[in-house]
Amino acid sequence: MLISKYPNREGKMENQKNEVPKNVEPKVETNNQQKPKTSARTLSIVALVVGFFIPLVGWICGYLGYKKAKAENDQTSATISMVGITLASVVFLIACVLQSYFNFF
């Protein structure tokens, strides 16, 4: 049994005994929310955007984003990373073809 030694809301002391139930487990709050997957998603989007302009950076960011996405089981980020890698490869091939074409003549 606990005796309250603090004032109630009106500021008056109470001499009331407060009983604590015996077989009560404390509340444990569980956080069922998933962690945000921002690092893999960020690298994937960077690979997609930068792959248009600088294919090497697109490849690197795409590879790192893909590895992080696989470690976090994030299928969306893995797909965006693969699209970024593919896009950087296509841009690189187009640049090579155009470079060889204009240097040929």
C-alpha positions in Angstrom: 0.0 0.0 0.0 1.2 3.4 -0.9 0.4 6.6 0.9 0.2 9.7 -1.3 2.5 12.4 -0.1 2.0 14.8 -2.9 -0.9 17.3 -3.3 -3.8 16.6 -5.6 -4.9 18.9 -8.4 -6.5 21.4 -6.0 -3.3 21.7 -4.0 -4.6 19.9 -1.0 -2.8 17.0 0.7 -4.7 13.7 0.7 -4.3 11.0 3.3 -5.7 8.4 0.9 -4.1 5.0 0.5 -3.5 4.0 -3.1 -3.4 0.3 -3.8 -1.2 -1.0 -6.5 -2.6 -4.1 -8.2 -0.3 -7.1 -7.7 -0.3 -9.0 -11.0 0.0 -6.1 -13.4 2.7 -6.0 -15.9 4.2 -2.6 -16.9 3.2 -1.2 -20.2 5.8 -1.7 -22.8 5.5 0.5 -25.9 6.6 -1.2 -29.0 7.5 0.7 -32.1 6.2 -1.3 -35.0 7.1 1.4 -37.5 9.8 0.5 -40.0 13.0 2.5 -40.1 13.0 4.9 -43.0 15.2 3.6 -45.8 16.6 7.0 -46.8 20.2 6.2 -47.5 19.5 3.5 -50.2 16.6 5.6 -51.7 18.8 8.7 -51.8 21.7 6.9 -53.5 19.2 5.3 -56.0 17.7 8.7 -56.9 21.1 10.3 -57.2 22.2 7.5 -59.6 19.1 8.0 -61.7 19.5 11.7 -62.0 23.3 12.0 -62.3 23.4 9.0 -64.7 22.1 11.4 -67.4 25.1 13.7 -67.1 28.0 11.8 -65.5 27.7 8.0 -66.1 30.6 7.1 -63.9 29.0 8.7 -60.8 25.7 7.1 -61.8 27.3 3.7 -61.9 29.0 4.2 -58.5 25.9 5.6 -56.8 23.7 3.0 -58.4 26.0 0.2 -57.2 26.1 1.5 -53.6 22.4 2.1 -53.5 21.7 -1.4 -54.8 23.9 -3.0 -52.2 22.2 -0.9 -49.4 18.8 -1.7 -50.7 19.5 -5.4 -50.8 20.8 -5.2 -47.2 17.6 -3.4 -46.1 15.3 -5.6 -48.2 14.0 -2.5 -50.0 12.8 -3.6 -53.4 11.8 -0.2 -54.6 15.3 1.3 -54.0 16.9 -1.7 -55.6 14.8 -1.2 -58.8 15.6 2.5 -58.9 19.3 1.7 -58.6 19.2 -0.8 -61.4 17.4 1.7 -63.6 20.0 4.3 -62.7 22.8 1.9 -63.6 21.2 1.0 -66.9 20.5 4.6 -67.8 24.2 5.5 -67.1 25.3 2.6 -69.3 23.0 3.7 -72.1 24.2 7.3 -71.9 27.8 6.1 -71.9 27.3 4.0 -75.0 25.5 6.8 -76.8 28.4 9.2 -75.9 31.0 6.6 -77.1 29.1 6.2 -80.4 28.7 9.9 -81.0 32.4 10.5 -80.1 33.6 7.9 -82.5 31.2 9.1 -85.2 32.3 12.8 -85.0 36.0 11.9 -84.7 35.8 9.6 -87.8 34.9 12.5 -90.2 
